[in-house]
Structures are given as C-alpha cells and as structure tokens.
Amino acid sequence: MIQIKRILYPTDLSPQSDAGLRYAVTLARTYDAQLLLCHCVAPTFFVDEADRERYREKFEAAISLYTNQDDAIPRCEGIIVEEDPATGIPKTAATQRVDLIVMRSRRRPLAAALLGSTAEAVCRTAPCPVLVTHPDEVEWTGLSSDEVKIKRVLVATDFSNDSELALQYGLSLAQEHQAELHLLHALPVALSPALATMPAGVESDFQRAARQLNLTVPNETHLWCKVFQSVRAGQPYREILTYAEEHNIDLICLGVHGAGFTMRALFGSNADRVLRQSPCPVLIARPLRPTAIDPIGVINGHTP
C-alpha cells in the first residue's frame, strides 16, 4: 500500500478550483492525510498584513464548502506562496514534504499546446506524484469518503521503473476501492511481422509485451481485483485515450521519465497530450524527491 500523509492542493480561489478541491478532500479523508491549500501570488501582491488576513478568510471559506462538524478534515492548513505557480507549487511541495499534489486543469488545449499549462509545468518538476483533474471529466468523488466511486483504474506501462511506481499507485487505489485494474502497453512502433509469418520459436513484440504485462502484476492481486491486460500498437497517447474511452476508465496512472517530459521518452510528450485530452483524472507518478528549500510561511493553520 502507498503512504499518503500530506496532500497539497493549489487553488486560485475560483469556483473551478473549489470544484477540484473535492478530490483532495476525499483523498485526505481516505488516507487520513493532512491537507495543505496553497495560493500563489506575485511577490508584490500584498500591501499590508490586512491583505494576508483577507486571503486567510478566503481559504477558510473554501475549506468550509467541503467540511462540516460531523465529517471534517482532521488537519488542514492554508499557505500563501509569493511566486509564480509553475515554480512555487513544486517548491512548496518539496518544502512541506508532500506525498501527493492534486490539481485542477482548466483545459485550454490551444494555449496549452503553444505555451504549456500550469498543471503540465508542475508535473514536469514536482517532487512527488501529481493527480490532475479537469471540469469535463468522468467524476468519481463526492463530498465524503463513502462517495468515492472508482470502478476502473488504467495503468499505462512501458515496463520502466517510473511505470512500476505508477503501477504501485494504481494497485493501491484499485485495492482501496475494489476497482478493476487495467494494464496497457502501447508499442510505439509499427506492428511487428504477423504471427503467421514469424519463424517458429521467435517471440513477437506483442507476445513479449503480453508476457511482461502478465509478470508485472503480483499473483495476490487476482484474489481481490479483476485484472485486464492489453497490448496495442500505435501512438501511446492515442492508445491510452482510446482505451480509457472504450472501457469507461475512472483514473489513468502514468509514469514519466527523468527530470521532466522529453520528446524521446515513451511518456514524454504523450503525457502532456493525455493530460490535455483525458476523459478522467490522470495521476502522474513521480518518485518522492524532497529538496532543501527556504521555508514558505503558513498563513493559516486550523482544524475545522
């Protein structure tokens, strides 16, 4: 089982951000984790301490939308970060030793394609996994932990160490919610010669990938979870998106290579495209990489 003790949710205090906060709240309750809300502003944004107090009140209002006296988040803090979100969010995650970042993407495909989105930028440099949600997705969370409805989890793997981490998260979430686990490997090249033309005893790319997929899943997984495996050929991001649509997937888990998304990596530019077009939330699995950064001030710590 994965350990999630601290969750970071960046918010711009808009209704769109409030909608995405449900995921962070639900996961905080599920894993009994501390929830950190952060809001990034320009370094010159605040005039005086009264400005900070007004933002503290906005944080409290946002939190109160998803909590009540009977079912409150046990630990919640608000943080104002005086930096650009693309750099401030990863730094805050590192400083606060966060286990998971939950973000809301506004889904502006043209702008994202030209300049990249904040969510994509954070996914490239985050020191921990990032769960990205968006307004037009299949939703699997309500306002309390018993309303989580994850039925199908898709893990897209290229058999790398990063994909193994994505599988760990996929397995944990599938087990937690008794969901189906779907494993997909997309061959990023044209089909190998047809099986009928393969020399006897020679293993095709498809056969090799299918065998690796089968070895990827621990044997005990089949005791509590239905496992589905698929090998496809084509552009990885297209195969991932098509599979998610065909099978009504609720969550996609991806691993990414190295320090960021690269054009050569299997889930490099493909990860960006999945983030922009996925019909459901996407978990970008990254190894925890805490770094030493100057502390960022907590402006509001409270227990609702």
Secondary structure, DSSP 8 states (H G I E B T S, - for coil): -----EEEEE--SSHHHHHHHHHHHHHHHHHT-EEEEEEEE-TT---SHHHHHHHHHHHHHHHHTT--SSS--SSEEEEEEES-HHHHHHHHHHHTT-SEEEEE----HHHHHHH--HHHHHHHH-SS-EEEE-TTS-----SSGGG----EEEEE--SSHHHHHHHHHHHHHHHHTT-EEEEEEEESS---S-GGGS-TT---HHHHHHHHHHHHS-TTHHHHS-EEEEEEES-HHHHHHHHHHHTT-SEEEEE--TTS--SSSTTSHHHHHHHHH-SS-EEEE------------EEEEE--
